[in-house]
Amino acid sequence: MTLPDRSSQAAPVALEPRQAPTGPLAFSAEDLNALDLSALGLGAFTKTNERLELDPEAAQNGLAKLVLTVVELLRQLSERQAVRRMEAGSLTDAEIERVGGALLRLEDKMKELKTQFGLSDEDLNLDLGPLGRLL
């Protein structure tokens, strides 16, 4: 089956300049100037020629904080799941040993990484406002 050739029937399309987004998620450079990024661990930024320049070291530490927070959350969830499965009797003794060892190694690695980036357990426990603390 062949499709009819409609290239000669197509009307030209006029492209209009793209408009700035509007609505609750729209923001301007002035809004960013008023934003306190230190709470996110990204540090202060400066506005230079309409460009935002973040402090690279602060951004790196903020990213490390975010990643370690997610890993700590997953570690705690895995630990709780392992305890539930162990109490329910759905794990063999070998599986319990293997999961326990893996969780201990992960906990040790987390301590090492928190020390390397100068973070404490409280630093990883983000305040989610009305939802409470993350961890």
Secondary structure as the mmCIF struct_conf table of DSSP 4:
data_model
#
loop_
_struct_conf.conf_type_id
_struct_conf.id
_struct_conf.beg_label_comp_id
_struct_conf.beg_label_asym_id
_struct_conf.beg_label_seq_id
_struct_conf.end_label_comp_id
_struct_conf.end_label_asym_id
_struct_conf.end_label_seq_id
TURN_TY1_P TURN_TY1_P1 SER A 7 GLN A 9
HELX_LH_PP_P HELX_LH_PP_P1 ALA A 10 PRO A 12
HELX_LH_PP_P HELX_LH_PP_P2 ALA A 14 PRO A 21
BEND BEND1 GLY A 23 GLY A 23
TURN_TY1_P TURN_TY1_P2 PRO A 24 LEU A 25
HELX_RH_AL_P HELX_RH_AL_P1 ALA A 29 ALA A 34
HELX_RH_3T_P HELX_RH_3T_P1 LEU A 37 LEU A 40
TURN_TY1_P TURN_TY1_P3 GLY A 41 GLY A 41
STRN STRN1 PHE A 45 THR A 48
TURN_TY1_P TURN_TY1_P4 ASN A 49 GLU A 50
STRN STRN2 ARG A 51 LEU A 54
HELX_RH_AL_P HELX_RH_AL_P2 PRO A 56 ALA A 88
TURN_TY1_P TURN_TY1_P5 GLY A 89 GLY A 89
BEND BEND2 LEU A 91 LEU A 91
HELX_RH_AL_P HELX_RH_AL_P3 ASP A 93 GLN A 116
TURN_TY1_P TURN_TY1_P6 PHE A 117 GLY A 118
HELX_RH_AL_P HELX_RH_AL_P4 ASP A 121 LEU A 124
BEND BEND3 ASN A 125 ASN A 125
STRN STRN3 ASP A 127 ASP A 127
HELX_RH_3T_P HELX_RH_3T_P2 GLY A 129 LEU A 131
STRN STRN4 ARG A 133 ARG A 133
#
